[in-house]
Amino acid sequence: MEVRRRNIVLCILFSFITCGLYMFYWTYVVSRDTRILAGESPEGAGLDVLFDFLTCGIFGFIVMYKCAKRMYEVDYRNNGRASDDSTLVTILYFFVAVVSLGILQSKINAYAYYD
């Protein structure tokens, strides 16, 4: 399974146009892609979105934190140095969730394949 680049501006736009429904799909994709890049099984990404939906977004904090930690590990493994944005991403998720997803998508895009 490959990780594809996504246009962050379009993802944010779709999130606003669909009144936040696209964010559930985007959360799934970010969770799946970070798992793939970290060498983990991507099957848990669906459960992340389900629990996020069932808890009205509260579980999303855990999902964002774990995704940011995975990207930190991927960056450190590939570059030898990295910045841990997990706290920033989690705090931003509370105020503006699309910014959190945008930060993570930006990090994923650095390792994604071009179409």
Backbone hydrogen bonds in HBPLUS format (Angstrom, degrees):
<---DONOR---> <-ACCEPTOR-->    atom                        ^
c    i                          cat <-CA-CA->   ^        H-A-AA   ^      H-
h    n   atom  resd res      DA  || num        DHA   H-A  angle D-A-AA Bond
n    s   type  num  typ     dist DA aas  dist angle  dist       angle   num
A0113-TYR N   A0003-VAL O   2.95 MM 110  6.25 168.3  1.96 162.8 159.5     1
A0011-CYS N   A0007-ASN O   3.06 MM   4  6.34 155.1  2.13 148.0 155.5     2
A0012-ILE N   A0008-ILE O   2.96 MM   4  6.22 158.7  2.00 152.6 157.6     3
A0013-LEU N   A0009-VAL O   2.90 MM   4  6.11 160.4  1.94 148.0 154.1     4
A0014-PHE N   A0010-LEU O   2.79 MM   4  5.98 165.7  1.81 153.7 157.0     5
A0015-SER N   A0011-CYS O   3.00 MM   4  6.14 147.2  2.11 139.2 148.3     6
A0016-PHE N   A0012-ILE O   3.09 MM   4  6.44 150.4  2.18 148.5 155.3     7
A0017-ILE N   A0013-LEU O   2.90 MM   4  6.16 164.9  1.92 156.5 161.2     8
A0018-THR N   A0014-PHE O   2.98 MM   4  6.00 157.7  2.03 146.3 151.2     9
A0020-GLY N   A0015-SER O   2.72 MM   5  4.80 155.3  1.78 163.9 163.3    10
A0019-CYS N   A0016-PHE O   3.17 MM   3  5.04 161.8  2.20 105.6 108.3    11
A0021-LEU N   A0018-THR O   3.23 MM   3  5.41 171.8  2.24 112.6 114.3    12
A0023-MET N   A0020-GLY O   3.14 MM   3  5.31 136.7  2.34  99.5 111.3    13
A0024-PHE N   A0021-LEU O   3.16 MM   3  5.72 145.8  2.28 110.7 118.5    14
A0026-TRP N   A0022-TYR O   2.86 MM   4  6.16 162.8  1.89 155.0 160.7    15
A0027-THR N   A0023-MET O   2.79 MM   4  5.85 152.2  1.87 141.8 148.9    16
A0028-TYR N   A0024-PHE O   3.06 MM   4  6.27 153.7  2.13 140.1 147.1    17
A0029-VAL N   A0025-TYR O   2.92 MM   4  6.26 159.9  1.96 153.2 158.2    18
A0030-VAL N   A0026-TRP O   2.90 MM   4  6.09 164.3  1.93 151.2 155.4    19
A0031-SER N   A0027-THR O   2.91 MM   4  6.00 164.9  1.93 149.4 154.1    20
A0032-ARG N   A0028-TYR O   2.84 MM   4  6.00 163.5  1.87 151.9 157.0    21
A0033-ASP N   A0029-VAL O   2.82 MM   4  5.91 166.6  1.83 151.2 155.4    22
A0034-THR N   A0030-VAL O   2.95 MM   4  6.04 161.9  1.99 148.8 153.6    23
A0035-ARG N   A0031-SER O   3.10 MM   4  6.21 152.3  2.18 141.6 149.3    24
A0036-ILE N   A0032-ARG O   2.96 MM   4  6.25 155.4  2.02 149.3 156.2    25
A0037-LEU N   A0033-ASP O   2.92 MM   4  6.14 168.2  1.94 153.0 155.9    26
A0038-ALA N   A0034-THR O   2.97 MM   4  6.02 143.0  2.11 138.5 148.3    27
A0040-GLU N   A0035-ARG O   2.76 MM   5  4.93 155.3  1.82 161.5 155.4    28
A0039-GLY N   A0036-ILE O   3.02 MM   3  5.11 155.3  2.08 103.9 111.7    29
A0045-ALA N   A0042-PRO O   3.27 MM   3  5.92 168.6  2.28 121.2 124.6    30
A0048-ASP N   A0044-GLY O   3.05 MM   4  6.38 147.9  2.16 147.5 156.9    31
A0049-VAL N   A0045-ALA O   3.25 MM   4  6.58 155.5  2.31 147.7 151.9    32
A0050-LEU N   A0046-GLY O   2.98 MM   4  6.23 159.3  2.02 146.7 153.2    33
A0051-PHE N   A0047-LEU O   2.87 MM   4  6.00 171.4  1.88 154.7 156.2    34
A0052-ASP N   A0048-ASP O   2.98 MM   4  6.06 147.5  2.09 138.3 148.1    35
A0053-PHE N   A0049-VAL O   2.88 MM   4  6.07 157.6  1.93 150.5 155.6    36
A0054-LEU N   A0050-LEU O   2.87 MM   4  6.12 165.5  1.90 153.0 157.1    37
A0055-THR N   A0051-PHE O   2.98 MM   4  5.96 143.2  2.12 140.2 148.3    38
A0057-GLY N   A0052-ASP O   2.78 MM   5  4.85 163.5  1.81 162.4 159.3    39
A0056-CYS N   A0053-PHE O   3.16 MM   3  5.16 161.0  2.20 108.9 110.8    40
A0058-ILE N   A0055-THR O   3.26 MM   3  5.44 170.9  2.27 111.7 114.1    41
A0060-GLY N   A0057-GLY O   3.16 MM   3  5.09 138.6  2.34  94.3 106.3    42
A0061-PHE N   A0058-ILE O   3.26 MM   3  5.98 156.0  2.32 116.2 120.4    43
A0062-ILE N   A0059-PHE O   3.08 MM   3  5.38 121.2  2.44 104.2 117.4    44
A0063-VAL N   A0059-PHE O   3.08 MM   4  6.45 158.7  2.13 150.4 156.9    45
A0064-MET N   A0060-GLY O   2.88 MM   4  6.04 167.6  1.89 151.9 154.4    46
A0065-TYR N   A0061-PHE O   3.01 MM   4  6.15 160.4  2.05 144.6 150.4    47
A0066-LYS N   A0062-ILE O   2.92 MM   4  6.09 166.8  1.94 152.8 156.2    48
A0067-CYS N   A0063-VAL O   2.91 MM   4  6.07 160.1  1.95 152.0 158.0    49
A0068-ALA N   A0064-MET O   2.93 MM   4  6.07 159.6  1.97 148.6 154.0    50
A0069-LYS N   A0065-TYR O   2.96 MM   4  6.21 152.7  2.04 146.6 154.4    51
A0070-ARG N   A0066-LYS O   2.91 MM   4  6.16 155.4  1.97 147.4 154.1    52
A0071-MET N   A0067-CYS O   2.99 MM   4  6.27 158.4  2.04 148.0 153.5    53
A0072-TYR N   A0068-ALA O   2.95 MM   4  6.17 146.2  2.07 141.6 151.1    54
A0073-GLU N   A0069-LYS O   3.00 MM   4  6.30 158.6  2.05 149.4 154.2    55
A0074-VAL N   A0070-ARG O   2.91 MM   4  6.22 154.5  1.97 149.3 156.9    56
A0075-ASP N   A0071-MET O   2.85 MM   4  6.00 165.5  1.87 148.4 152.3    57
A0076-TYR N   A0072-TYR O   2.88 MM   4  6.05 163.0  1.91 150.7 155.8    58
A0077-ARG N   A0073-GLU O   2.90 MM   4  5.98 157.8  1.95 144.3 150.7    59
A0078-ASN N   A0074-VAL O   2.98 MM   4  6.12 154.6  2.04 149.4 155.8    60
A0079-ASN N   A0075-ASP O   2.78 MM   4  5.67 156.3  1.83 152.3 158.7    61
A0080-GLY N   A0076-TYR O   2.85 MM   4  4.74 141.7  2.00 123.6 131.6    62
A0089-VAL N   A0085-ASP O   2.86 MM   4  5.98 169.1  1.87 163.0 166.1    63
A0090-THR N   A0086-SER O   3.07 MM   4  6.11 156.0  2.13 140.0 146.6    64
A0091-ILE N   A0087-THR O   2.96 MM   4  6.16 162.0  1.99 152.2 156.7    65
A0092-LEU N   A0088-LEU O   2.88 MM   4  6.05 166.6  1.90 154.3 158.5    66
A0093-TYR N   A0089-VAL O   2.98 MM   4  6.08 141.1  2.14 138.2 148.4    67
A0094-PHE N   A0091-ILE O   3.07 MM   3  5.42 136.1  2.27 104.5 115.7    68
A0095-PHE N   A0092-LEU O   3.07 MM   3  5.24 122.0  2.42  99.6 113.4    69
A0096-VAL N   A0092-LEU O   2.72 MM   4  5.65 154.1  1.78 163.8 171.2    70
A0099-VAL N   A0096-VAL O   3.14 MM   3  5.67 139.9  2.31 111.0 120.9    71
A0101-LEU N   A0097-ALA O   3.05 MM   4  6.39 166.3  2.07 157.3 160.3    72
A0102-GLY N   A0098-VAL O   2.85 MM   4  5.91 145.5  1.97 135.5 145.7    73
A0103-ILE N   A0099-VAL O   2.92 MM   4  6.18 153.0  2.00 150.1 155.6    74
A0104-LEU N   A0100-SER O   3.09 MM   4  6.39 167.9  2.11 154.2 156.9    75
A0105-GLN N   A0101-LEU O   2.80 MM   4  5.95 156.0  1.86 146.2 153.9    76
A0106-SER N   A0102-GLY O   2.93 MM   4  6.04 149.2  2.02 141.4 149.4    77
A0107-LYS N   A0103-ILE O   3.16 MM   4  6.51 152.7  2.24 145.7 152.1    78
A0108-ILE N   A0104-LEU O   2.91 MM   4  6.20 153.9  1.98 148.8 156.8    79
A0109-ASN N   A0105-GLN O   2.81 MM   4  5.96 158.7  1.85 150.5 156.0    80
A0110-ALA N   A0107-LYS O   3.30 MM   3  5.40 137.4  2.49  95.8 106.7    81
A0111-TYR N   A0108-ILE O   2.92 MM   3  5.54 151.6  2.00 118.4 126.4    82
A0112-ALA N   A0108-ILE O   3.06 MM   4  6.11 116.8  2.48 141.4 157.0    83
